[in-house]
Amino acid sequence: MSEARKENRGSPASGRQGLSTSWALGFFLTGKCMVAAGITIVLIVLGGERVRLRSVEQIESRTMKAIGHSLDSFIDNHVVILKDLAKLPLISHSVMQPEARLADLYDMMGSITVLGHKHNMLLFDFEGKVIHSTDSVLEVSHIEDKWVQSMMSGEVPERIEIFDSEEERFCRIIVPVRYSQEIEGFLAVDLPVGLLHSGGMPSTLMENAQAEIFLEDALLGSFGPEVDSPWKTGFSPLYGFGVHFRISGDSMASGYEDIIGELILALVLVNFVSLWIAILASRRIFSKPLEKLRHVASLISETDIQPEVPKKQFLRELRELSQAFAGMRAKVHQREETLLQSQQQLEDRVKERTADLENEIVNRQRIEGHLRKNSDELKAAYKLQTAHHEQMTVHQEDLKTANKELLHAKQGAVEANHAKTQFLASMSHEIRTPLTALLGYLEILESDIPNLTTETRTYLGRLNHNAEHLLFLINDILDLSKIEANEMVVQQRSQPLYALVDDVQALMAPRAGKKDISLSIKCNGPLPERIVTDRVRLKQILLNLVSNAIKFTEVGEVTIALSLGDDSLDGDPMLDISVQDTGVGISEDCLPLLFQPFTQANANRDSELGGSGLGLDISRRLARILGGNITVETTLGVGSNFTFHHPLNLVVDLQPEDAIEPAHVQEISSTSLESISVLVADDNQDNRRIYELFLKAAGAEVTLAKDGLESVQMYREAERPFDIILMDMRMPRMDGYAATKKLRIMGATMPIIALTAHTMSGDAERCIEAGCSGYIGKPIEREQFLSSIKYELNQLRDQPHGLQEEDSQPSTPDPLIQLIKAYKLSLAGVAKELDELLSREDLPGLELCAHKLHGSAGSYGLPRVSQAAADVETAIRNSQPLEEINAATRMLLTEIETLLRSSKSKTKDKGVTTNS
C-alpha cells in the first residue's frame, strides 16, 4: 500500500490544469442568462404584438355586439308594441270591414304613440294594399307579394324594410293582423332612421373608432372619425342589422412599444446582477468545500495518514460526502478480508454443485422423455380446443346476425302493421265512396221506377246483393283490423235474450227458405229473460254462425239451441248458445285452420260458395271481447255444432237498452222534410246527385256545394238560413273539418251531419270535435239517411220550420240512362282539365282530379276509365318519375277519348235508325 502511494506521490502533480468550479459555473450561468434574456426579449416583442392585435379584435367584437344588441332591442320594443296594437278588436275588425270602421280607425291610429313618439301608422289588407295611413298625404304604398306570401304562411313573423321619402329615410316595421286565428291584414309603423341613431346605438363610442350600420343594401348611418383600418362586419342576431366597425391600430401601438422597451432594459439589469451574485455564492458554497475534500482524498490515497474530514458543510450533499470519506478506509479493509473468505467458499460450492448437476442431468433426461409424450397429447388437445373455440365464435356471429335480423323483422312488422292500418283506412274511403252512388242508384231503380220487367228487377236484385256483399267484406276486414289494434269498443247493456235470438232467426229465415232448410230455436231448461251484452256484436256473432251453417247445409235443418252451460274457471255462470246443422261437417285435419283469418277449411267447396274466411275468426275474437268463447264439435258428413259460451254476471245494474223507447223514434216515423232547406257539400258529383234525389223525393229544398269553401260562401250569402247541412269530410280547397269549424265560428247553430267513407277508430270522434252534430258512414242507405236527418232536426228545441206529416209519395227521378249519358258528356271537360294540369306539372291537382274520376267512373260502370285514373293516382302517390306519370295520364286521356267517340257513334247510329 505504501509503495503504491509513493508512486502516486511521485507522479506529476499538475492536477490544477483546467477551469475551477467557480469559473465554470460562472461561465455557464452567464451563457444561460444571455440565452434566456434573448429568448425573453423575442417572446416579449412577439407576445406584445399578439396582445395588441387580440385587444383590438376583442374591442371590435364587443363593440359590434353591443351595437347589434342595442339595435335589436330598439326594434324589438317597437315590434312588441305593434303586435299588441294589432290584437286590438278595432284593428282586426277594420281589416275585415274597412269602410264601416274607417272613422273609428282614423281617431284611434291618429292618437297612438310608440315609446313617447308619434309616427306614421299604416294598415294593409291581406293583399298588401293600404287601408288607412295616419299621414295626411297618403302616398301609393304596398307590401311586395313575396313578403305577403311569406308572412301569410308563417315563414316570416314580421317584416322590416327601408324606404326613402322626399325628406328623409324611414325604417318600416310590419306585423300581421289576425282575425279568428287567420292572417287577414298587416299593421305597420314608419320610424325615421335618425331615431335609430339616437335610440338604437350605444351611448358612447371610442374616439379612434368608426362604425356604420345597414340593413340589406341600405346604409342607415355612419359614426366616428374616418379611420384607416380594415372593416370588421357583423350582424345583429334577431333582425339581421349589419354593422361595419374598425379601430385605429396606431393609437394602441405607441403604448405597447414604450412598455416593451422598459421591460427589455429591466431584464438586462436583472440578468447582470443575478450573474454576479451567482458567481460569489458558487465560490463560497461549492468551490471551497470541494477543494478541502479533494485534499483529504489525496492524503488517504497517497499516505497512511488518516486526516480529519471537515464535518460542517452548508450543503447536505457535501456533508454526506464528508461522512462517506470518513468511513471509506475501514470499509475498504473490511471488504478485502470479506473478498478472500468469499473466494474460498465459492470454490467449495462449485465442487458441490458439479456433483449435483451430474445427478440433475440424469433426472432431467428422464423427465424430458415424459414431457415429450405429454407435449404431443397437449398439442392434440389444443387443436381440439382451438377448433371448438372457432366453432363457438362462428355460433356467436350467427347469433348476433340472427338478433339483428330479428330486430329488423320486428321493426318491419311494426311498420307493416302501421301501413296496414293506413291502407285499410284508405281502402274504406276509396271503396265506400263509389258504393254510395252504386247502392243509391240501385235503390232508386228498384223502388222509384215503375213498370220494370221481372228480369230487370232480378238483375237489379243481384246487383244490390253483390254490392251489399262487397260492403259486408269491407266491414269484416275493418272489424278484424280494429280488433287487432285493440280499438274495438263494446257497450254492455241489459238485453232481452229471446228478442235477440228471434231477430237472428227472422233475418236468416229467408236464406234458409231458399234452400228448403228448417231454421228453428230450441230452449233447454230455465233461462234468464235478459242478459248483459253488446246487442250489435252478439247479433253479429250469431248471424255469422247461422250464415255458415246454412251455407254448408244442403238437406236437413239448422237449430239455434239455448241452455245454461257449465261455470267458467273463475266460477262465473255461462249461457250456451249453440248453432247446430246437418251439413257436410269438418274433418279433424282442417280443425286447426278453422279460426284462422283468410283461411277456409275446405278451399275447393268454399270457393264455390264464396266468403272471405274472416267470419269465424272475427266471431271468436268478438266472443272473447265479450268475455266468452266459441267452441266447435263436428263430424265429417254428419254436421257441426258451434257453441258460443256467454258469461251471465258481467254487470247487474245497467238500465235495459230497450226499456225506454226514445221519443224521437215516433217522431221520425211521422215527420216529413217538406219545406226543409238542406245544404249538401260533397266533391263527388254522383254522390251529390244521389243526395239530391233522396232529399227532393222527401220534399226538401236542396242546395249543392262542391267543396267546403263553396259551402261557407253559400251559407254566408243565403237569403234565409239552412235548416240542416250535410258535409262530406274529404274535399279539395277546404275539407269538411275546416268548413264545419268555420261555420260554427260564423254562428251556425243548425245541425251539421258528417258524410264520410272513413270508418276507422277515431273518425267519428274527429267529426264531433270539429263541430258536427251527427255522423253517417258511406255508403248510405236511403231510410237510414233520411231518418238521421229527421232525428237531428227533431233535436232542435226551436225548429225553424215545423215538420209535416208525410202526405206525398216520393217523386220519380230521372231515368238512370240520362244520368249516365250526362256523365259521359262531362268527361270532355275532365279530359281538358287533366291535360292542363299535366302541362303545368301540377301534381297535387292532377292527383285530386284522378281520385275523383276513379270513384265516379267506377260508380257509372266505366271500369277502364276508373282503372286508368287509379293508375295515375297511384303513380303520383308513390312519387314515380314524371315520365311514368305522363304516360299514365296519356293512357287515361286515350280511354276517355275512346269512350267519347264510342258514345257519339252510338248516338249517330240511333238517330239514323229513328229517321229511317
Sequence and secondary structure as in RCSB ss.txt:
>XXXX:A:sequence
MSEARKENRGSPASGRQGLSTSWALGFFLTGKCMVAAGITIVLIVLGGERVRLRSVEQIESRTMKAIGHSLDSFI
DNHVVILKDLAKLPLISHSVMQPEARLADLYDMMGSITVLGHKHNMLLFDFEGKVIHSTDSVLEVSHIEDKWVQS
MMSGEVPERIEIFDSEEERFCRIIVPVRYSQEIEGFLAVDLPVGLLHSGGMPSTLMENAQAEIFLEDALLGSFGP
EVDSPWKTGFSPLYGFGVHFRISGDSMASGYEDIIGELILALVLVNFVSLWIAILASRRIFSKPLEKLRHVASLI
SETDIQPEVPKKQFLRELRELSQAFAGMRAKVHQREETLLQSQQQLEDRVKERTADLENEIVNRQRIEGHLRKNS
DELKAAYKLQTAHHEQMTVHQEDLKTANKELLHAKQGAVEANHAKTQFLASMSHEIRTPLTALLGYLEILESDIP
NLTTETRTYLGRLNHNAEHLLFLINDILDLSKIEANEMVVQQRSQPLYALVDDVQALMAPRAGKKDISLSIKCNG
PLPERIVTDRVRLKQILLNLVSNAIKFTEVGEVTIALSLGDDSLDGDPMLDISVQDTGVGISEDCLPLLFQPFTQ
ANANRDSELGGSGLGLDISRRLARILGGNITVETTLGVGSNFTFHHPLNLVVDLQPEDAIEPAHVQEISSTSLES
ISVLVADDNQDNRRIYELFLKAAGAEVTLAKDGLESVQMYREAERPFDIILMDMRMPRMDGYAATKKLRIMGATM
PIIALTAHTMSGDAERCIEAGCSGYIGKPIEREQFLSSIKYELNQLRDQPHGLQEEDSQPSTPDPLIQLIKAYKL
SLAGVAKELDELLSREDLPGLELCAHKLHGSAGSYGLPRVSQAAADVETAIRNSQPLEEINAATRMLLTEIETLL
RSSKSKTKDKGVTTNS
>XXXX:A:secstr
 HHHHHHHHHS   TT S  HHHHHHHHHHHHHHHHHHHHHHHHHHHHHHHHHHHHHHHHHHHHHHHHHHHHHHH
HHHHHHHHHHHTSHHHHHHHH TTTTHHHHHHHHHT  BTTB  EEEEEETTSBEEEESSSS    B  HHHHHH
HHTTS S EEEEEE SS EEEEEEEEEEETTEEEEEEEEEEEHHHHHHHSS S   TTEEEEEEETTEEEEEES 
   S  EEEE TTT  EEEEEE SHHHHHHHHHHHHHHHHHHHHHHHHHHHHHHHHHIIIIIHHHHHHHHHHHHH
HHSS         SSHHHHHHHHHHHHHHHHHHHHHHHHHHHHHHHHHHHHHHHHHHHHHHHHHHHHHHHHHHHH
HHHHHHHHHHHHHHHHHHHHHHHHHHHHHHHHHHHHHHHHHHHHHHHHHHHHHHHHHHHHHHHHHHHHHHHHH  
S  HHHHHHHHHHHHHHHHHHHHHHHHHHHHHHHTT      EEEEHHHHHHHHHHHHHHHHHHTT EEEEEE S
   SEEEE HHHHHHHHHHHHHHHHHT SSSEEEEEEEEE   TTS  EEEEEEEE S    GGGGGGTTSTT  
SSHHHHHHH   S HHHHHHHHHHHTT EEEEEEETTTEEEEEEEEES S SS  BTTSS  HHHHHHHT   TT
 EEEEE S HHHHHHHHHHHHHTT EEEEESSHHHHHHHHHH SS  SEEEEESS SSS HHHHHHHHHHTT  S
 EEEEES  STTHHHHHHHHT SEEEESS  HHHHHHHHHHHHHT SS SS      S       HHHHHHHHHH
HHHHHHHHHHHHHHHT HHHHHHHHHHHHHHHHHTT HHHHHHHHHHHHHHHTT  HHHHHHHHHHHHHHHHHHH
HHHHHHHHHHHHHHH 
